[in-house]
């Protein structure tokens, strides 16, 4: 769809490629920030003094919040604010507006660091409202009804984000952690929607031999059960039986596996940008199955199972998508060098060791190795994509 370039907030900042579309600064900042966060978290786990960071928030709450809403939310909005321009043909956030979004995100991180709780809420809330406002305006102006479903999901994530901060600043750490873990399942809803669109589409387009099966009843059912799992877990402390929630999660995982089976994963085994997406979606399905098992008290803890969703599904799909988007929207061919193919493998290995080593009793080794593998994977992304994200399109389009 052609982009209406006259519909801009043009300024002298438009000459800087990094402010052309949200994916450029958002993906770069998110990748670097995740490495910093996990470095601090690993230091804390190994007894290194991190009092400066954790003066005002419980360490686990800080780790959960910043990886979800400092990293994952930034990537999600970078993708959506870029995709909405393609979906609607209307110019998305760029120039001064995009710079404002970047500064709000940075200000929220600094405010959390120095315990300026009111400012942290103000900056984080403003960032969400402005991102959602720009995204929604494009959809509404173009009457892109198919994509309206993203708006309530984003509003829900904003509410979780601010709720966690309010609870954490008030010292209600147990509730903040529960809300954060519930937010992982809300992000899983986003993965379900986005993955259900792009994985079969990209597989069909890139692999002529792929036989994609779209079952409309399954699409509706898998989304309903994914939403239901998140809702049931959220209200869990109110007395919901673990058996009911466990059964729901097991059904959800089974539905995701059945959905993935219709996308002909074998056909894309030689295409890294495809198999990485399929593998991350498999982590989503397996994560729900293990989460259901954990609620019954078997095999793994619920925290470990949720890490398979957070690291393997979210972290893996984010890495694959940001690599693909960064190539496609800078006019480059969808070809990955060996370093990025290694990064895809490393992030999946990070999820695997985070589950397996604690099961075998090697908790600290699992935590440290998983964090190190994540940092290496996203470090390879930064090293390879830094000039791509900061530079002009190779086809010279603005």
N, C-alpha and C positions, 0 to 999 in steps of 0.2 A: 504494500500500500504506500502511495506517495506521501511524503511528509510535507505538511504546510509550513515551509520555512519562514513565511511572513508572520506566523503566529508565535513570536518569540519575545523574550525579555532582553533583547540585544543590548550589549554593552561592550566595552573594551575587553572584558574578561572572556568574551566569546572566542577570542583568538587563541586561547590556551586549550589545547586538545583535552587535557585532563578534566576540564569543566564542560565538555560537550554533552555528555550523558552520564547518568548516575552510576552506571556500572564501573566507570573508570576510578573515581576516588573511593567509592564504597567498597569495591572488591579489594583494592590495594590496602586500604586502611584496615579492613576486616582481617585480612590474612596476617598482616604485621601484628595487629592487636592480639589475635589468637595466640601467636607465638609468645608475645610478652606475657599474656595471662597465664599460659601453661608453664612458662618458665618460673613465674612467681609462685604458682601453685606447687610445682615440683620442689622448689626451694623450701616452701613451708612443710611439705610432707617429709622432707629430709632434715628437718630441724634447724634450717637456716632462719635467722631472725627476719621476719617480714612484718614487724610491728607497725612500720610506717603505713603499710597497705591495709592491715587488718585492725587498725585502731578502733574503728567505728562500726564495722560489720563483721559478723561471724565469718570465719574463713570459708566454710562450705557454702554459705549463702552468697558470698562475694563471687566465688568460683562459678557457681551455678548461674547467677544472674548475669555476670559479664560474658560468659560463653554463649548464653542464650540471647541476651538483649544487647550486648556490646558487639558480638560477632555475628551470630546467625541472623538476627533481625536486620542488621546492616546489609548482609548479603541478600536477604529476601527482598528488601526494599530496593536494592540496586538492580536486582533482576526485574522486579515488577515495574519500576519507574522507567526502565529501558524497554521492556516488552510492551508497555501501554502505548508507547509511541508507534510501534509496529502494528498493534491491534487497531488503533484508532486513526492513524495518520495525522495526529496532532502532536505538536512539539511538547516534549516532556521537560522536566526540570533540567536547567542548564544555566551557565553563566552565574550571575549574582545569586539567583535563587538556589542553585546547587551549592555554591560556596556557603550560603547561609545554613543549609542543611548540614554540611560538613562541620561548620563551626559550632552548631548546636550539639552535634554528636560529641565533638571533642570537649566542649564545655561541660557536658554531662559527665564524661569520664573524669575530668579534673575535679568537678564538684564532689563526686563520690570519693575521690582520693583524699580530699581535704575535709571531708565530713560536712560540707555545706548542704545539708539535707534538703532544705527548701529550694535551693538553687538546682540541686540535682533533679528534683521532681519537676521544677519549672522547665529546665532545659530538655530533659528526657521527654516530658509530655509535649512540649512545643515541637520537638523533632517528629514525634509520632503524628501529631495533628497536621503539621505541614506536609509531611510525606503522604499521609492518607488523603489530605485535601487535594493535593496536586494529582494524585492517582485517580481519585474519584471524579474530579472535575473533567479529566480527559474521557473517562468512561461515560459519564453522563452527557457530555456534549456530543459524543459520537453515538450515543444510545447503544453502547456495547453491552447489551444485557447478559450475554453469555459470561461476561467477566465480573458481573456485579457480586458474585459469590465471594470474591476475595475481600470485599469491603468489610463484612461482619467478622471475618476471620482476623483481619488486621486490627479492627477495633477491639476484639477479644484479647489479642496479644498485647495491645497497649494497656488494657485494663490489668492483665496479669503482671506486666512489667511494673506499673506504678503501684499495684497492690503489694508486690514483693518488697519494693523499696519502703513503702509506708510501714509494713510489718517489721522489716529488718531494722529500720531506724527506731522503732518502738520497742525493740528487744524481743519481739515475738518470733524467734528463730525457727521453732518447729513448724509454725504455720507458714512462714516464709518459704521454708524448704518444701513443704507439701505443695504450696502454690507453684513453686518453681518446677517440681517434678510433674505437676499437672500440665504446666506450660509445654513441657517436652511432648506430651501427647497432643497438645493443640498444634504445635509445629508439625507433628506427624500428619495431622489433617492437611496442612499445606503441602507436605511432601506427597500425600496421596493424590491431591488435586493436580499439582504441577507434574508429578511423575506420570500420572495417568494420561496427561496430554502429550508430554514431550517424548517419553520413552517409546511408545508405539509409533509415533509420528517420525521421529528421527530414525528408528530402526527400519521402517518401511521405505523412507526416502533414500537411505544410504545402502541398504541391502536388498537388492531386487529379489533375492531368493527367500526373503523372510515371509513367513505366513502368519500374519497378525490376525488374531481372533478378538473381535470386540463384542462382548456380551452386555447389552444395555442393562439387563436386570442385575448383572454382577456389578457394573459400575455404580449403580444406585445403592446396592446392598453393602458394598465394601465401604463406601463413604458413610453410610448410616451407622455401621458398626464401629468405624473409626471414631466418629463423633460420639457415639454412645459410650465407648470405652473411656474417652477423655472425661465425659460428664460424670460417669459412675465413679471414676477414680477421684475426681474433684470432691464429690460429696461423701466419699468413703469414710472420713472421720465421724460422720453422723450416724454410723452404725450399719452401713451396708455390708452384707455378708461378703467375705472374701471369696467364697465359692461362686457367687453370682458374677462378681467382677472378673474372677479368673476364667470362668466359662466364656464370658464376653470377649476377653482378650484372646483366648484360644481360638474362638470362632473368627475373630478379626484377623489373626495371623494366618489361619487357614484360607480365608478369602483372599488375602493379599498374595499368598502363594499360588492359588488357583488363577488369579488375575495375571501374575507374572508368567505362569506357564503358557498363557495365550499370546505372549509377545515374542516367542521364538528366540530365546536368548542364545541358543547355539549358533544361530546364523550370524551373530555379530561378534563372535569370539576373537576375530582378528582386527577389530576396530576399537581402539582404546577408549575413544569418546563415547562409544556405545556400551561396551562390556562394563565399564565403570558405573554407568547408570543402572544397568541391570543388576550388578553386584550390590550396589547400595540399596536398591529396592528389595533385594533378597534379605539384606540386613534388617530392613523394616519388618518384613514378614516374620523372620526368625526372632527378632526382638520382641514382637507381640507374643509369640508362642512361649518364649522363655519368661516373659513377664507374667503370663498366665500361670506358668509352672511355678514361678517364684512365690506367687501369692498363695499357692497351696503348700508352700514350705519345702519344695523339692529343688534339688540341684544347685540353683544360683540364688543370690539375693536380688530383691527387686531393684536395688541401686545398680547392680551389675547389668541386669537385663535392660534397664533404661539407658545405660551407657552404650549398649549395642545399637539402640535407636539413635542416640545423640551423636555418637562417634561414627558408627558404620553407615547408618542411613542418612542422617542430616549432614555430617561432615563429609561423607563420601559423595553424596549427590551435589552438595554445594561446590566441592572442588571440581567435579566433572562439569557442572553447569557454568561456573565462572570461567573455566578454561575455554569452553565452547563459545560462550557469549563474547568473551574478550577477543577471540579470533574473528568470529562472524561480523561483529559490529565495528571492527577496524579494517574490514575488507581483506582479511587474510584467509587462505585456504584452511579447511578444517583438518589440519595435520598436526599431530603431536610429536615432539621430539622424545628421545628415549628418557630424558630426565622427567618429563611429565608423566610418561607411562609408569616410570618408577614411583612417582608421587601417588598415582592412583593405587598402586599395590601397597605402598607404605601406609596409606590411610586405612585401608581395609585390614592390614596387619595390626595396626594400632587398635582397631576395634576387637580383633580376635584375641590379642594378648590381654586386653582389658577384661575379657570374659574368662578365658581359660586359666590364666595364672592364678587369679584369686580362688578359683574353684579348687586348684591344686595346693592352696595354702600359701602361695607366694604373692602376698598382697602388695607389698611395697615394690617388688620387682615388676609386677603387672602394672601398677600405677605409673612408675617411673618410665618403664619401657614404652607404654602407650603414649605418655606425654611426649617422650623423645621422638617417637615415630611420627606423631602428628606435627611436631615442630619441623621435622625434616621434610615432610611432605609439603607443608605450606611454605616452608622456606624455599623449596625448589620452585614453587609457583611464583613467589615474589622475585626470585632471581631471574627466571625466564620471562615473566610477564611485565616486569617493571618498565622496560623500554616500550613495550606494546601499549600499556595503559597510559603512559605519559606522552607518547608520540602521536603523530597524525595518522589518519587512515592511509593505507598504502595505495588506495585508489584516488587519493587527493580530494575526496569529498569531505565537506565540513561536517 
